[in-house]
Amino acid sequence: MTGSTAVIRRERFADRLLRPALITAVIAVTGVRIFTQEILFRPLTTALFFLVALFAVASFLPWDRIPQRAQVLLSGGYAVCAATLLPLAPQTFAPAFAYLAAAVAGIKLTSRRLAVGVAILDAVGCAVAVAVVDAVAPSPDEWPWWLALSVGLPVLLGIARRDRRDALYNAERAAESEAREAALLERTRIARELHDVLGHSLTGIALQLDMADALTTKGRDAEAGDAVRRARSLAVDGIGRMRRAVHELRDGALPLEETLAALCASEAVPFEVEGIPGPTRHGVAHTLVRATQEALTNAAKYAPGTGRAVQLVFAPKTVTLVVTNGPADRKPVPDVGDGSGMGLVGMRERAGALGGSAHAGPTSDGGWTVEVRLPRTD
């Protein structure tokens, strides 16, 4: 559980249980004192007490579903009744309602201007009520009018609390949205990697089966059988690669040079490392492995029988993959799969997303070269 989520839960607990319980206790204690003590103008005081109690209970409701005009009427009525009740029962907890009315305006009203307006109405009403009651029935326990003006100050606390609550809710929604987006990106990334691995494996299988078919028509059954067995081996290897890809995507970056060495060994392709191997940032190893698979598959598809070579160059700030092949010594095998699904466009897109570059083009001897350069660190 994140810190903001814990705070939000505490706020909800306070809104739904703690504050209603405290205000209910204040209502009960105030009612008992009003009915058991001597108070001024009992009928008026009793009526005002019931109105204030109703407004206090209404403050528990979700005001977001109430029109703004009704919200202003409720908070304004609460403030006026609580302000008038304050000087009539000063020896009870009645003055607390005047402060609560200002706080409720700050918490419930979305408009700060309206909330401050209700607080001013509350404070001025209290000052006027105190002055009037003191003139009609002077009492040593009566509040001074200037102190009655302080009842509007809790509106600032209410506004601050509302802002804090909204900020926490927005932060929670933003965190949930980011989590959903991260999950979607991770699923897309895994699906893309699996697509590349599967495409590479199926292309290799198709090449071997086409070769077996061609050899069979020429009566070279033994060699055709070897091609079929190689196709089966590619299928088994592809399953293993898919499992490793999921494991690698979940558990961290690949050991790049070791992975490429194993890949080149399975393809009987020379592999060379220049520079000092070291860790690369997230995504670089995956991109270079997939680019190697695509380049080797394309070379086997469009230049069958040619020599292929892979070179990995580590520089202080970059790592560069170079895959080369010579000119074809026979015609390409027609209608073989579409590669690993990465392609030159995909290479460029992935390299660009990582702050690097990808280039491919013919060589002077009629062959082809693919070069992908990526930054090692952010």
BELGILIN-V20901 format. One line per field, one symbol per residue. burial: b if it has 16 or more other ideal C-beta (glycine too) atoms within 10 Angstrom, else e. Layout:
BEGIN
burial = ???
END
This chain:
BEGIN
burial = eeebeeebeebeeeeeeebeeebeebbeebbeebeeeebeeeeebbebbebbbebbebbeeebeeeeeeebbebbbbbbbbbbbbbbbbbebbbbbbbbbbbbbbbbbbeeeebbbbbbbbbbbbbbebbbebeeeeeeeebbebeebbebbebbbebbebbeebeebeebeeeeeeeeeeeeeeeeeeeebbbebbbbbbbbbbbbbbbbbeebeeeeeeeebeebbebbeebeebbeebeeebeebbeeeebebbebbbebbeebebebeeeeeeeebeeebbbbbbbbbbbbbbbbbbbbbebebbbbbebeeebbbbbbbbbebeeeebeebbebbbbbbebbbebbeebebebebeeeeeebbebbbbbbbee
END
